[in-house]
Amino acid sequence: MRLDYLTIFPDFFAPLELSLPGKAAASGLLEFGVHDLRQWTHDRHRTVDDTPYGGGAGMVMKPEPWGEALAQVVAPGSTVVFTTPSGERFDQRLAEELATREHVVFACGRYEGIDQRVIDHAREVAEVREISLGDYVLNGGEVAALAVTEAVVRLLPGFMGNAASLVEESHAEGGLLEYPVYTKPRTWDGREVPAVLLSGDHGAIARWRREQAVRRTAERRPDLLHPSTLDDGSPIVRAT
Ligand code: ADE
């Protein structure tokens, strides 16, 4: 898989070298390209934004640098992801879908967004997804692009021996939040590990974990609970 990032803040992507994606790149599963959008400007000030037609607060990203950037970076078969608070909400299902793509180009908007004609044009030359990380507004799309990257890269086949752990996890349809987890020591700060986890009774442990997962989901994310979720054997959403 190849991932390209178009941004006016290329430094945001330095962590790609450090974390999961860095390991994937080192193992040859993944290639990255980070591109400063301003390299496609032609004025002395390297201008990427201008005032909005129709008035209103803030600035809009100009179409010309984006047009040149996309012409250079997008290839047949690419998927272009515009990270924007007005996109479809990112979730595990979308991460799984993006993990099947050969080439994803992240277009990271700033200010009040990118001139709509850029997105309309991109739709004519590539698959386009407009993706929001959640119902809140960030200063720009870079952090969202990093979050999407990490969620996608860890799903790549052959990455981090994921086969076993991915069977149990799922924020996919019907998932529950993960049950609480414990490790050694048995007593810490006067607090005990739940006795059932020390019992060696695998059936009882599985039942306890499931009850905890259902309780947590009901308390924190009741929107995830629907009748099929409560069928036995629903996947549990793991935190890590
Ligand atoms: N850019 C600004 N806010 C965002 C959000 N919530 N998701 C994705 N990109 C964004």
Residues whose N, C-alpha, C, O or C-beta is under 5 A from the ligand:
A	BS01	ADE	T83 T84 P85 I131 S132 L133 G134 Y136 V137 L138 N139 G140 G141 A144
